[in-house]
Amino acid sequence: MAWIDANGVSLRYALRGQGGPLVVLVHEMGGCLESWDPVVALLEPRARLLAYDARGAGLSEKPTGEFSLDDLVDDLAALLDGLGLSEPAVLVGCAVGAAVAMRFATRRPERTSALVALAPAMGIEPARRPATLELAEALEREGVRSRVDLRFDHSYPLAYFEGRTDRAEVRARLLHNDSRSYAQAYRMLCGMDLSADLPRIAAPTLVLAGRQDGTRPPSLVEPVARAIPQACFEVIDSGHVMHILTPVLIAEKVGKILDILTL
């Protein structure tokens, strides 16, 4: 792992693998590059995998003030430039990370070979925005622990971690989040609208929904796939943060795309 200045912020990243297509992994809100570790371990023999902490997340810089989805896209573009990674990449993102990947694919089609969107976030509907903004204020006042405790069992059901030892680590990473940056991410969601982006995505796209996802159920995800010209839609046996809950399944889905790209 290392750090690089990109688009005016210091970003922590990890680039693994010795050859094959470039795969960029964009983590969920509240996540970090370690969110992808189980998937990376499975795909590393056949691809170069770039994971990173978005601004305000993990061990990347946490600037004060608001940021937008386009800021996150510019960060990713600058990270790729700074690392000399100019070839088209397979973009894989979950939730807000999927929003970053979709906007990147719209703005930088020449740098996108394929797109995998896991439970993509599309913004906050108008009726829910006041409550979301209140949540952001509460996070700044009280910190992230109460929010993590409220949502943890819902987002990371114990059943998915049978035989695994990393559930406590996942919770600890969530508690490490900076409350101001977490609040700003919620504010970003309130101003985010990807409806105009979807018809402009030219890359082959796989949109995945988790059958047990109570945050972005398949009924909300399927219309996203229908709006993307070259998208396939699948419902899989997983929950919301599916690359953590079911990494083997996600690695298989990404692996099939790598198979097509390397024919």
BASE-737226 format. One record per residue (C-alpha): residue number from 0; residue in three letters; x negated, y negated, z negated. Coordinates in steps of 0.02 Angstrom, whole numbers, plus 32768, in hexadecimal, padded with zeros to 4 digits. Layout:
N
<marnu><num>NUM</num><residu>ALA</residu><X>X</X><Y>Y</Y><Z>Z</Z></marnu>
...
This chain:
263
<marnu><num>0</num><residu>MET</residu><X>8000</X><Y>8000</Y><Z>8000</Z></marnu>
<marnu><num>1</num><residu>ALA</residu><X>7FC7</X><Y>7F4F</Y><Z>8025</Z></marnu>
<marnu><num>2</num><residu>TRP</residu><X>8005</X><Y>7E9C</Y><Z>8033</Z></marnu>
<marnu><num>3</num><residu>ILE</residu><X>8008</X><Y>7E22</Y><Z>80C3</Z></marnu>
<marnu><num>4</num><residu>ASP</residu><X>8040</X><Y>7D6E</Y><Z>80DA</Z></marnu>
<marnu><num>5</num><residu>ALA</residu><X>80CD</X><Y>7D70</Y><Z>8159</Z></marnu>
<marnu><num>6</num><residu>ASN</residu><X>8142</X><Y>7CE1</Y><Z>8183</Z></marnu>
<marnu><num>7</num><residu>GLY</residu><X>8109</X><Y>7C81</Y><Z>80EA</Z></marnu>
<marnu><num>8</num><residu>VAL</residu><X>8123</X><Y>7D0E</Y><Z>806A</Z></marnu>
<marnu><num>9</num><residu>SER</residu><X>80B5</X><Y>7D97</Y><Z>8025</Z></marnu>
<marnu><num>10</num><residu>LEU</residu><X>80FD</X><Y>7E40</Y><Z>8054</Z></marnu>
<marnu><num>11</num><residu>ARG</residu><X>80C9</X><Y>7EE8</Y><Z>800E</Z></marnu>
<marnu><num>12</num><residu>TYR</residu><X>80C7</X><Y>7F74</Y><Z>808E</Z></marnu>
<marnu><num>13</num><residu>ALA</residu><X>8091</X><Y>8027</Y><Z>80AA</Z></marnu>
<marnu><num>14</num><residu>LEU</residu><X>8062</X><Y>806A</Y><Z>8156</Z></marnu>
<marnu><num>15</num><residu>ARG</residu><X>8053</X><Y>8127</Y><Z>815D</Z></marnu>
<marnu><num>16</num><residu>GLY</residu><X>803E</X><Y>81AD</Y><Z>81E0</Z></marnu>
<marnu><num>17</num><residu>GLN</residu><X>7FB9</X><Y>81C4</Y><Z>8264</Z></marnu>
<marnu><num>18</num><residu>GLY</residu><X>8019</X><Y>81C6</Y><Z>8308</Z></marnu>
<marnu><num>19</num><residu>GLY</residu><X>80BD</X><Y>81CF</Y><Z>8362</Z></marnu>
<marnu><num>20</num><residu>PRO</residu><X>8147</X><Y>814C</Y><Z>8370</Z></marnu>
<marnu><num>21</num><residu>LEU</residu><X>814C</X><Y>80B8</Y><Z>82FA</Z></marnu>
<marnu><num>22</num><residu>VAL</residu><X>81DB</X><Y>80C1</Y><Z>827C</Z></marnu>
<marnu><num>23</num><residu>VAL</residu><X>8204</X><Y>8028</Y><Z>8211</Z></marnu>
<marnu><num>24</num><residu>LEU</residu><X>8264</X><Y>804B</Y><Z>8171</Z></marnu>
<marnu><num>25</num><residu>VAL</residu><X>82CA</X><Y>7FBB</Y><Z>8127</Z></marnu>
<marnu><num>26</num><residu>HIS</residu><X>8305</X><Y>7FD9</Y><Z>8076</Z></marnu>
<marnu><num>27</num><residu>GLU</residu><X>83AD</X><Y>7FBA</Y><Z>8024</Z></marnu>
<marnu><num>28</num><residu>MET</residu><X>83D7</X><Y>7F23</Y><Z>7FB8</Z></marnu>
<marnu><num>29</num><residu>GLY</residu><X>8380</X><Y>7F3B</Y><Z>7F12</Z></marnu>
<marnu><num>30</num><residu>GLY</residu><X>830C</X><Y>7FBC</Y><Z>7F5E</Z></marnu>
<marnu><num>31</num><residu>CYS</residu><X>8255</X><Y>7FBC</Y><Z>7F8D</Z></marnu>
<marnu><num>32</num><residu>LEU</residu><X>81E0</X><Y>801C</Y><Z>7FFE</Z></marnu>
<marnu><num>33</num><residu>GLU</residu><X>81DD</X><Y>80AF</Y><Z>7F83</Z></marnu>
<marnu><num>34</num><residu>SER</residu><X>8295</X><Y>80C9</Y><Z>7FAB</Z></marnu>
<marnu><num>35</num><residu>TRP</residu><X>825A</X><Y>811C</Y><Z>804A</Z></marnu>
<marnu><num>36</num><residu>ASP</residu><X>81D1</X><Y>818B</Y><Z>7FFF</Z></marnu>
<marnu><num>37</num><residu>PRO</residu><X>8231</X><Y>8231</Y><Z>800E</Z></marnu>
<marnu><num>38</num><residu>VAL</residu><X>825C</X><Y>820C</Y><Z>80C4</Z></marnu>
<marnu><num>39</num><residu>VAL</residu><X>81AB</X><Y>81D3</Y><Z>80EB</Z></marnu>
<marnu><num>40</num><residu>ALA</residu><X>8163</X><Y>8274</Y><Z>80A4</Z></marnu>
<marnu><num>41</num><residu>LEU</residu><X>81CF</X><Y>82D8</Y><Z>811D</Z></marnu>
<marnu><num>42</num><residu>LEU</residu><X>81AE</X><Y>826D</Y><Z>81B8</Z></marnu>
<marnu><num>43</num><residu>GLU</residu><X>80F7</X><Y>823F</Y><Z>819D</Z></marnu>
<marnu><num>44</num><residu>PRO</residu><X>80B0</X><Y>82D0</Y><Z>8204</Z></marnu>
<marnu><num>45</num><residu>ARG</residu><X>8107</X><Y>8293</Y><Z>82A2</Z></marnu>
<marnu><num>46</num><residu>ALA</residu><X>8114</X><Y>81D4</Y><Z>829B</Z></marnu>
<marnu><num>47</num><residu>ARG</residu><X>80C4</X><Y>8135</Y><Z>825C</Z></marnu>
<marnu><num>48</num><residu>LEU</residu><X>8134</X><Y>80F3</Y><Z>81D3</Z></marnu>
<marnu><num>49</num><residu>LEU</residu><X>8137</X><Y>803F</Y><Z>8197</Z></marnu>
<marnu><num>50</num><residu>ALA</residu><X>8195</X><Y>801C</Y><Z>80F6</Z></marnu>
<marnu><num>51</num><residu>TYR</residu><X>818F</X><Y>7F77</Y><Z>809C</Z></marnu>
<marnu><num>52</num><residu>ASP</residu><X>81D9</X><Y>7F11</Y><Z>800F</Z></marnu>
<marnu><num>53</num><residu>ALA</residu><X>8248</X><Y>7E87</Y><Z>8053</Z></marnu>
<marnu><num>54</num><residu>ARG</residu><X>8231</X><Y>7DD7</Y><Z>8010</Z></marnu>
<marnu><num>55</num><residu>GLY</residu><X>8274</X><Y>7DCE</Y><Z>7F60</Z></marnu>
<marnu><num>56</num><residu>ALA</residu><X>826C</X><Y>7E8B</Y><Z>7F4A</Z></marnu>
<marnu><num>57</num><residu>GLY</residu><X>81F2</X><Y>7F08</Y><Z>7F03</Z></marnu>
<marnu><num>58</num><residu>LEU</residu><X>8144</X><Y>7EBE</Y><Z>7EF4</Z></marnu>
<marnu><num>59</num><residu>SER</residu><X>8156</X><Y>7E43</Y><Z>7F83</Z></marnu>
<marnu><num>60</num><residu>GLU</residu><X>8158</X><Y>7D88</Y><Z>7F61</Z></marnu>
<marnu><num>61</num><residu>LYS</residu><X>81F6</X><Y>7D42</Y><Z>7F11</Z></marnu>
<marnu><num>62</num><residu>PRO</residu><X>8209</X><Y>7C91</Y><Z>7F53</Z></marnu>
<marnu><num>63</num><residu>THR</residu><X>8284</X><Y>7C1C</Y><Z>7F00</Z></marnu>
<marnu><num>64</num><residu>GLY</residu><X>831A</X><Y>7BE0</Y><Z>7F63</Z></marnu>
<marnu><num>65</num><residu>GLU</residu><X>8391</X><Y>7C32</Y><Z>7FDA</Z></marnu>
<marnu><num>66</num><residu>PHE</residu><X>8365</X><Y>7CA0</Y><Z>806D</Z></marnu>
<marnu><num>67</num><residu>SER</residu><X>83C7</X><Y>7CDD</Y><Z>8103</Z></marnu>
<marnu><num>68</num><residu>LEU</residu><X>83D2</X><Y>7D7C</Y><Z>8169</Z></marnu>
<marnu><num>69</num><residu>ASP</residu><X>836D</X><Y>7D25</Y><Z>81F1</Z></marnu>
<marnu><num>70</num><residu>ASP</residu><X>82E4</X><Y>7D02</Y><Z>8171</Z></marnu>
<marnu><num>71</num><residu>LEU</residu><X>82DA</X><Y>7DBC</Y><Z>814E</Z></marnu>
<marnu><num>72</num><residu>VAL</residu><X>82D3</X><Y>7DE2</Y><Z>8209</Z></marnu>
<marnu><num>73</num><residu>ASP</residu><X>8249</X><Y>7D61</Y><Z>8222</Z></marnu>
<marnu><num>74</num><residu>ASP</residu><X>81EB</X><Y>7DB0</Y><Z>8190</Z></marnu>
<marnu><num>75</num><residu>LEU</residu><X>81F1</X><Y>7E5A</Y><Z>81E5</Z></marnu>
<marnu><num>76</num><residu>ALA</residu><X>81B9</X><Y>7E14</Y><Z>828C</Z></marnu>
<marnu><num>77</num><residu>ALA</residu><X>8128</X><Y>7DB9</Y><Z>8239</Z></marnu>
<marnu><num>78</num><residu>LEU</residu><X>80F9</X><Y>7E57</Y><Z>81D9</Z></marnu>
<marnu><num>79</num><residu>LEU</residu><X>80F1</X><Y>7EBB</Y><Z>827A</Z></marnu>
<marnu><num>80</num><residu>ASP</residu><X>808B</X><Y>7E32</Y><Z>82CE</Z></marnu>
<marnu><num>81</num><residu>GLY</residu><X>8015</X><Y>7E26</Y><Z>823B</Z></marnu>
<marnu><num>82</num><residu>LEU</residu><X>7FF5</X><Y>7EE1</Y><Z>8240</Z></marnu>
<marnu><num>83</num><residu>GLY</residu><X>7FDD</X><Y>7EE1</Y><Z>82FD</Z></marnu>
<marnu><num>84</num><residu>LEU</residu><X>8072</X><Y>7F52</Y><Z>8319</Z></marnu>
<marnu><num>85</num><residu>SER</residu><X>80B4</X><Y>7F14</Y><Z>83BF</Z></marnu>
<marnu><num>86</num><residu>GLU</residu><X>8105</X><Y>7FB0</Y><Z>8404</Z></marnu>
<marnu><num>87</num><residu>PRO</residu><X>81C1</X><Y>7FCE</Y><Z>83FA</Z></marnu>
<marnu><num>88</num><residu>ALA</residu><X>81F6</X><Y>801D</Y><Z>8356</Z></marnu>
<marnu><num>89</num><residu>VAL</residu><X>8280</X><Y>808C</Y><Z>8316</Z></marnu>
<marnu><num>90</num><residu>LEU</residu><X>82D7</X><Y>8020</Y><Z>8294</Z></marnu>
<marnu><num>91</num><residu>VAL</residu><X>8328</X><Y>807C</Y><Z>8202</Z></marnu>
<marnu><num>92</num><residu>GLY</residu><X>8384</X><Y>8016</Y><Z>8180</Z></marnu>
<marnu><num>93</num><residu>CYS</residu><X>8401</X><Y>8034</Y><Z>80F5</Z></marnu>
<marnu><num>94</num><residu>ALA</residu><X>848C</X><Y>7FBB</Y><Z>80C3</Z></marnu>
<marnu><num>95</num><residu>VAL</residu><X>843E</X><Y>7F0D</Y><Z>80C4</Z></marnu>
<marnu><num>96</num><residu>GLY</residu><X>83A4</X><Y>7F5E</Y><Z>8110</Z></marnu>
<marnu><num>97</num><residu>ALA</residu><X>8412</X><Y>7F99</Y><Z>819F</Z></marnu>
<marnu><num>98</num><residu>ALA</residu><X>844E</X><Y>7EE6</Y><Z>81B6</Z></marnu>
<marnu><num>99</num><residu>VAL</residu><X>8399</X><Y>7EAE</Y><Z>81C7</Z></marnu>
<marnu><num>100</num><residu>ALA</residu><X>8378</X><Y>7F39</Y><Z>8244</Z></marnu>
<marnu><num>101</num><residu>MET</residu><X>8413</X><Y>7F0F</Y><Z>82AC</Z></marnu>
<marnu><num>102</num><residu>ARG</residu><X>83EC</X><Y>7E55</Y><Z>82B2</Z></marnu>
<marnu><num>103</num><residu>PHE</residu><X>8336</X><Y>7E7D</Y><Z>82DF</Z></marnu>
<marnu><num>104</num><residu>ALA</residu><X>8373</X><Y>7EEE</Y><Z>836C</Z></marnu>
<marnu><num>105</num><residu>THR</residu><X>83DF</X><Y>7E5F</Y><Z>83AC</Z></marnu>
<marnu><num>106</num><residu>ARG</residu><X>8357</X><Y>7DDB</Y><Z>83A3</Z></marnu>
<marnu><num>107</num><residu>ARG</residu><X>82C3</X><Y>7E4A</Y><Z>83D4</Z></marnu>
<marnu><num>108</num><residu>PRO</residu><X>8308</X><Y>7ECE</Y><Z>844C</Z></marnu>
<marnu><num>109</num><residu>GLU</residu><X>825E</X><Y>7EE6</Y><Z>849E</Z></marnu>
<marnu><num>110</num><residu>ARG</residu><X>8218</X><Y>7F1E</Y><Z>83F6</Z></marnu>
<marnu><num>111</num><residu>THR</residu><X>82A4</X><Y>7F99</Y><Z>83CE</Z></marnu>
<marnu><num>112</num><residu>SER</residu><X>82A0</X><Y>8048</Y><Z>8417</Z></marnu>
<marnu><num>113</num><residu>ALA</residu><X>8330</X><Y>808D</Y><Z>83AE</Z></marnu>
<marnu><num>114</num><residu>LEU</residu><X>8399</X><Y>805E</Y><Z>8318</Z></marnu>
<marnu><num>115</num><residu>VAL</residu><X>83DA</X><Y>80C4</Y><Z>8285</Z></marnu>
<marnu><num>116</num><residu>ALA</residu><X>8456</X><Y>8067</Y><Z>8216</Z></marnu>
<marnu><num>117</num><residu>LEU</residu><X>8483</X><Y>80BA</Y><Z>8171</Z></marnu>
<marnu><num>118</num><residu>ALA</residu><X>8522</X><Y>8075</Y><Z>8124</Z></marnu>
<marnu><num>119</num><residu>PRO</residu><X>8502</X><Y>7FCB</Y><Z>8174</Z></marnu>
<marnu><num>120</num><residu>ALA</residu><X>8532</X><Y>7F30</Y><Z>8111</Z></marnu>
<marnu><num>121</num><residu>MET</residu><X>8596</X><Y>7EB4</Y><Z>8178</Z></marnu>
<marnu><num>122</num><residu>GLY</residu><X>85AC</X><Y>7E27</Y><Z>80FA</Z></marnu>
<marnu><num>123</num><residu>ILE</residu><X>8630</X><Y>7DFF</Y><Z>8079</Z></marnu>
<marnu><num>124</num><residu>GLU</residu><X>86E5</X><Y>7DE6</Y><Z>80AE</Z></marnu>
<marnu><num>125</num><residu>PRO</residu><X>8728</X><Y>7D39</Y><Z>8082</Z></marnu>
<marnu><num>126</num><residu>ALA</residu><X>879D</X><Y>7D74</Y><Z>7FF7</Z></marnu>
<marnu><num>127</num><residu>ARG</residu><X>870B</X><Y>7DC3</Y><Z>7F99</Z></marnu>
<marnu><num>128</num><residu>ARG</residu><X>868E</X><Y>7D36</Y><Z>7FAB</Z></marnu>
<marnu><num>129</num><residu>PRO</residu><X>86BE</X><Y>7CD4</Y><Z>7F0E</Z></marnu>
<marnu><num>130</num><residu>ALA</residu><X>86A8</X><Y>7D6F</Y><Z>7EA2</Z></marnu>
<marnu><num>131</num><residu>THR</residu><X>8602</X><Y>7D96</Y><Z>7EF7</Z></marnu>
<marnu><num>132</num><residu>LEU</residu><X>85C2</X><Y>7CE7</Y><Z>7ED7</Z></marnu>
<marnu><num>133</num><residu>GLU</residu><X>85F7</X><Y>7CF8</Y><Z>7E21</Z></marnu>
<marnu><num>134</num><residu>LEU</residu><X>8596</X><Y>7D9C</Y><Z>7E1A</Z></marnu>
<marnu><num>135</num><residu>ALA</residu><X>84FC</X><Y>7D42</Y><Z>7E5C</Z></marnu>
<marnu><num>136</num><residu>GLU</residu><X>850A</X><Y>7CC1</Y><Z>7DD2</Z></marnu>
<marnu><num>137</num><residu>ALA</residu><X>851E</X><Y>7D49</Y><Z>7D4F</Z></marnu>
<marnu><num>138</num><residu>LEU</residu><X>8482</X><Y>7DA1</Y><Z>7D8E</Z></marnu>
<marnu><num>139</num><residu>GLU</residu><X>841E</X><Y>7D01</Y><Z>7D79</Z></marnu>
<marnu><num>140</num><residu>ARG</residu><X>8461</X><Y>7CE6</Y><Z>7CC9</Z></marnu>
<marnu><num>141</num><residu>GLU</residu><X>845C</X><Y>7D96</Y><Z>7C87</Z></marnu>
<marnu><num>142</num><residu>GLY</residu><X>83DE</X><Y>7DF6</Y><Z>7CEF</Z></marnu>
<marnu><num>143</num><residu>VAL</residu><X>83F6</X><Y>7E95</Y><Z>7D54</Z></marnu>
<marnu><num>144</num><residu>ARG</residu><X>8408</X><Y>7F16</Y><Z>7CCA</Z></marnu>
<marnu><num>145</num><residu>SER</residu><X>84C5</X><Y>7F03</Y><Z>7CB2</Z></marnu>
<marnu><num>146</num><residu>ARG</residu><X>84E1</X><Y>7F10</Y><Z>7D6E</Z></marnu>
<marnu><num>147</num><residu>VAL</residu><X>8471</X><Y>7FA8</Y><Z>7D7E</Z></marnu>
<marnu><num>148</num><residu>ASP</residu><X>84C6</X><Y>7FFF</Y><Z>7CEB</Z></marnu>
<marnu><num>149</num><residu>LEU</residu><X>8571</X><Y>7FDA</Y><Z>7D34</Z></marnu>
<marnu><num>150</num><residu>ARG</residu><X>854B</X><Y>801E</Y><Z>7DE1</Z></marnu>
<marnu><num>151</num><residu>PHE</residu><X>84C4</X><Y>80A0</Y><Z>7DCA</Z></marnu>
<marnu><num>152</num><residu>ASP</residu><X>852C</X><Y>813D</Y><Z>7DB4</Z></marnu>
<marnu><num>153</num><residu>HIS</residu><X>859D</X><Y>8106</Y><Z>7E43</Z></marnu>
<marnu><num>154</num><residu>SER</residu><X>850D</X><Y>80E6</Y><Z>7EBB</Z></marnu>
<marnu><num>155</num><residu>TYR</residu><X>849B</X><Y>8174</Y><Z>7E82</Z></marnu>
<marnu><num>156</num><residu>PRO</residu><X>850D</X><Y>8204</Y><Z>7E4C</Z></marnu>
<marnu><num>157</num><residu>LEU</residu><X>84B8</X><Y>8285</Y><Z>7DE0</Z></marnu>
<marnu><num>158</num><residu>ALA</residu><X>84EE</X><Y>8312</Y><Z>7E53</Z></marnu>
<marnu><num>159</num><residu>TYR</residu><X>8475</X><Y>82D8</Y><Z>7EDB</Z></marnu>
<marnu><num>160</num><residu>PHE</residu><X>83E1</X><Y>82E6</Y><Z>7E65</Z></marnu>
<marnu><num>161</num><residu>GLU</residu><X>83F5</X><Y>839A</Y><Z>7E2D</Z></marnu>
<marnu><num>162</num><residu>GLY</residu><X>8348</X><Y>83E8</Y><Z>7E2D</Z></marnu>
<marnu><num>163</num><residu>ARG</residu><X>82F6</X><Y>833D</Y><Z>7E45</Z></marnu>
<marnu><num>164</num><residu>THR</residu><X>8297</X><Y>82D2</Y><Z>7DC9</Z></marnu>
<marnu><num>165</num><residu>ASP</residu><X>82A0</X><Y>8226</Y><Z>7E1A</Z></marnu>
<marnu><num>166</num><residu>ARG</residu><X>8349</X><Y>81E4</Y><Z>7DE0</Z></marnu>
<marnu><num>167</num><residu>ALA</residu><X>82FF</X><Y>8189</Y><Z>7D4A</Z></marnu>
<marnu><num>168</num><residu>GLU</residu><X>827B</X><Y>813E</Y><Z>7DBD</Z></marnu>
<marnu><num>169</num><residu>VAL</residu><X>8302</X><Y>80FC</Y><Z>7E32</Z></marnu>
<marnu><num>170</num><residu>ARG</residu><X>8358</X><Y>80A7</Y><Z>7D9F</Z></marnu>
<marnu><num>171</num><residu>ALA</residu><X>82B4</X><Y>805E</Y><Z>7D60</Z></marnu>
<marnu><num>172</num><residu>ARG</residu><X>8290</X><Y>8013</Y><Z>7E0C</Z></marnu>
<marnu><num>173</num><residu>LEU</residu><X>833C</X><Y>7FC2</Y><Z>7E0D</Z></marnu>
<marnu><num>174</num><residu>LEU</residu><X>831F</X><Y>7F76</Y><Z>7D61</Z></marnu>
<marnu><num>175</num><residu>HIS</residu><X>827B</X><Y>7F2C</Y><Z>7DA1</Z></marnu>
<marnu><num>176</num><residu>ASN</residu><X>82D9</X><Y>7EBA</Y><Z>7E1A</Z></marnu>
<marnu><num>177</num><residu>ASP</residu><X>82C8</X><Y>7DFE</Y><Z>7E09</Z></marnu>
<marnu><num>178</num><residu>SER</residu><X>8372</X><Y>7DBC</Y><Z>7DD5</Z></marnu>
<marnu><num>179</num><residu>ARG</residu><X>8363</X><Y>7D19</Y><Z>7E39</Z></marnu>
<marnu><num>180</num><residu>SER</residu><X>8334</X><Y>7D73</Y><Z>7ED9</Z></marnu>
<marnu><num>181</num><residu>TYR</residu><X>83BD</X><Y>7DF4</Y><Z>7EBE</Z></marnu>
<marnu><num>182</num><residu>ALA</residu><X>843B</X><Y>7D66</Y><Z>7EA9</Z></marnu>
<marnu><num>183</num><residu>GLN</residu><X>83FD</X><Y>7D12</Y><Z>7F47</Z></marnu>
<marnu><num>184</num><residu>ALA</residu><X>8416</X><Y>7DB4</Y><Z>7FA6</Z></marnu>
<marnu><num>185</num><residu>TYR</residu><X>84CE</X><Y>7DB4</Y><Z>7F73</Z></marnu>
<marnu><num>186</num><residu>ARG</residu><X>84DC</X><Y>7CFF</Y><Z>7FAC</Z></marnu>
<marnu><num>187</num><residu>MET</residu><X>848E</X><Y>7D30</Y><Z>8052</Z></marnu>
<marnu><num>188</num><residu>LEU</residu><X>8513</X><Y>7DB6</Y><Z>8066</Z></marnu>
<marnu><num>189</num><residu>CYS</residu><X>859B</X><Y>7D34</Y><Z>804F</Z></marnu>
<marnu><num>190</num><residu>GLY</residu><X>8559</X><Y>7CD2</Y><Z>80E3</Z></marnu>
<marnu><num>191</num><residu>MET</residu><X>8531</X><Y>7D67</Y><Z>8152</Z></marnu>
<marnu><num>192</num><residu>ASP</residu><X>8596</X><Y>7D95</Y><Z>81ED</Z></marnu>
<marnu><num>193</num><residu>LEU</residu><X>8557</X><Y>7E18</Y><Z>8268</Z></marnu>
<marnu><num>194</num><residu>SER</residu><X>85F3</X><Y>7E26</Y><Z>82D2</Z></marnu>
<marnu><num>195</num><residu>ALA</residu><X>85A4</X><Y>7DC8</Y><Z>8364</Z></marnu>
<marnu><num>196</num><residu>ASP</residu><X>8504</X><Y>7E30</Y><Z>835A</Z></marnu>
<marnu><num>197</num><residu>LEU</residu><X>854F</X><Y>7EDC</Y><Z>8370</Z></marnu>
<marnu><num>198</num><residu>PRO</residu><X>8581</X><Y>7ED0</Y><Z>8429</Z></marnu>
<marnu><num>199</num><residu>ARG</residu><X>84D2</X><Y>7E8E</Y><Z>8451</Z></marnu>
<marnu><num>200</num><residu>ILE</residu><X>8472</X><Y>7F21</Y><Z>8409</Z></marnu>
<marnu><num>201</num><residu>ALA</residu><X>8423</X><Y>7F75</Y><Z>84A0</Z></marnu>
<marnu><num>202</num><residu>ALA</residu><X>83BF</X><Y>7FFE</Y><Z>844B</Z></marnu>
<marnu><num>203</num><residu>PRO</residu><X>8403</X><Y>80AF</Y><Z>8435</Z></marnu>
<marnu><num>204</num><residu>THR</residu><X>8453</X><Y>80AB</Y><Z>8389</Z></marnu>
<marnu><num>205</num><residu>LEU</residu><X>8487</X><Y>812A</Y><Z>8307</Z></marnu>
<marnu><num>206</num><residu>VAL</residu><X>84FF</X><Y>80EB</Y><Z>8283</Z></marnu>
<marnu><num>207</num><residu>LEU</residu><X>8512</X><Y>815A</Y><Z>81EA</Z></marnu>
<marnu><num>208</num><residu>ALA</residu><X>8599</X><Y>8157</Y><Z>8164</Z></marnu>
<marnu><num>209</num><residu>GLY</residu><X>8599</X><Y>81BC</Y><Z>80C4</Z></marnu>
<marnu><num>210</num><residu>ARG</residu><X>8633</X><Y>8224</Y><Z>80A4</Z></marnu>
<marnu><num>211</num><residu>GLN</residu><X>8622</X><Y>8200</Y><Z>7FE8</Z></marnu>
<marnu><num>212</num><residu>ASP</residu><X>85F3</X><Y>8148</Y><Z>7FFE</Z></marnu>
<marnu><num>213</num><residu>GLY</residu><X>8668</X><Y>80E1</Y><Z>7F92</Z></marnu>
<marnu><num>214</num><residu>THR</residu><X>8614</X><Y>803D</Y><Z>7FC2</Z></marnu>
<marnu><num>215</num><residu>ARG</residu><X>8617</X><Y>804A</Y><Z>8081</Z></marnu>
<marnu><num>216</num><residu>PRO</residu><X>868A</X><Y>80DD</Y><Z>80A7</Z></marnu>
<marnu><num>217</num><residu>PRO</residu><X>8695</X><Y>8124</Y><Z>8157</Z></marnu>
<marnu><num>218</num><residu>SER</residu><X>8732</X><Y>80C0</Y><Z>817C</Z></marnu>
<marnu><num>219</num><residu>LEU</residu><X>86CD</X><Y>801F</Y><Z>816D</Z></marnu>
<marnu><num>220</num><residu>VAL</residu><X>8634</X><Y>805F</Y><Z>81C8</Z></marnu>
<marnu><num>221</num><residu>GLU</residu><X>8686</X><Y>80AB</Y><Z>8262</Z></marnu>
<marnu><num>222</num><residu>PRO</residu><X>86BF</X><Y>8002</Y><Z>82A9</Z></marnu>
<marnu><num>223</num><residu>VAL</residu><X>860A</X><Y>7FC8</Y><Z>82A2</Z></marnu>
<marnu><num>224</num><residu>ALA</residu><X>85D6</X><Y>8059</Y><Z>8310</Z></marnu>
<marnu><num>225</num><residu>ARG</residu><X>8665</X><Y>803C</Y><Z>8389</Z></marnu>
<marnu><num>226</num><residu>ALA</residu><X>862B</X><Y>7F89</Y><Z>83A5</Z></marnu>
<marnu><num>227</num><residu>ILE</residu><X>8579</X><Y>7FBD</Y><Z>83D7</Z></marnu>
<marnu><num>228</num><residu>PRO</residu><X>856F</X><Y>7FEF</Y><Z>8490</Z></marnu>
<marnu><num>229</num><residu>GLN</residu><X>84F8</X><Y>8085</Y><Z>847F</Z></marnu>
<marnu><num>230</num><residu>ALA</residu><X>8524</X><Y>80BE</Y><Z>83D0</Z></marnu>
<marnu><num>231</num><residu>CYS</residu><X>854B</X><Y>816B</Y><Z>838F</Z></marnu>
<marnu><num>232</num><residu>PHE</residu><X>85A9</X><Y>8179</Y><Z>82EB</Z></marnu>
<marnu><num>233</num><residu>GLU</residu><X>8598</X><Y>8206</Y><Z>826E</Z></marnu>
<marnu><num>234</num><residu>VAL</residu><X>85E0</X><Y>8227</Y><Z>81C2</Z></marnu>
<marnu><num>235</num><residu>ILE</residu><X>8567</X><Y>8289</Y><Z>8157</Z></marnu>
<marnu><num>236</num><residu>ASP</residu><X>8572</X><Y>82DB</Y><Z>80AC</Z></marnu>
<marnu><num>237</num><residu>SER</residu><X>8521</X><Y>8250</Y><Z>804A</Z></marnu>
<marnu><num>238</num><residu>GLY</residu><X>8545</X><Y>81B4</Y><Z>7FE5</Z></marnu>
<marnu><num>239</num><residu>HIS</residu><X>8517</X><Y>80FE</Y><Z>7FFC</Z></marnu>
<marnu><num>240</num><residu>VAL</residu><X>845A</X><Y>80F8</Y><Z>7FE7</Z></marnu>
<marnu><num>241</num><residu>MET</residu><X>844A</X><Y>8193</Y><Z>8051</Z></marnu>
<marnu><num>242</num><residu>HIS</residu><X>838E</X><Y>8192</Y><Z>806E</Z></marnu>
<marnu><num>243</num><residu>ILE</residu><X>8377</X><Y>81A4</Y><Z>7FB1</Z></marnu>
<marnu><num>244</num><residu>LEU</residu><X>8409</X><Y>821A</Y><Z>7F93</Z></marnu>
<marnu><num>245</num><residu>THR</residu><X>83EF</X><Y>828C</Y><Z>8029</Z></marnu>
<marnu><num>246</num><residu>PRO</residu><X>8340</X><Y>826C</Y><Z>8070</Z></marnu>
<marnu><num>247</num><residu>VAL</residu><X>8334</X><Y>8313</Y><Z>80CA</Z></marnu>
<marnu><num>248</num><residu>LEU</residu><X>83D2</X><Y>82EE</Y><Z>812A</Z></marnu>
<marnu><num>249</num><residu>ILE</residu><X>8399</X><Y>823E</Y><Z>8159</Z></marnu>
<marnu><num>250</num><residu>ALA</residu><X>82EE</X><Y>827E</Y><Z>818F</Z></marnu>
<marnu><num>251</num><residu>GLU</residu><X>8345</X><Y>82FC</Y><Z>81FF</Z></marnu>
<marnu><num>252</num><residu>LYS</residu><X>83AF</X><Y>8274</Y><Z>8251</Z></marnu>
<marnu><num>253</num><residu>VAL</residu><X>8319</X><Y>8204</Y><Z>8270</Z></marnu>
<marnu><num>254</num><residu>GLY</residu><X>82B4</X><Y>829A</Y><Z>82AA</Z></marnu>
<marnu><num>255</num><residu>LYS</residu><X>8332</X><Y>82BE</Y><Z>8334</Z></marnu>
<marnu><num>256</num><residu>ILE</residu><X>8319</X><Y>820E</Y><Z>8375</Z></marnu>
<marnu><num>257</num><residu>LEU</residu><X>825D</X><Y>8227</Y><Z>8372</Z></marnu>
<marnu><num>258</num><residu>ASP</residu><X>8276</X><Y>82C7</Y><Z>83D6</Z></marnu>
<marnu><num>259</num><residu>ILE</residu><X>82CF</X><Y>8265</Y><Z>845D</Z></marnu>
<marnu><num>260</num><residu>LEU</residu><X>824D</X><Y>81DB</Y><Z>8461</Z></marnu>
<marnu><num>261</num><residu>THR</residu><X>81BD</X><Y>8255</Y><Z>8473</Z></marnu>
<marnu><num>262</num><residu>LEU</residu><X>8207</X><Y>82C2</Y><Z>84FD</Z></marnu>
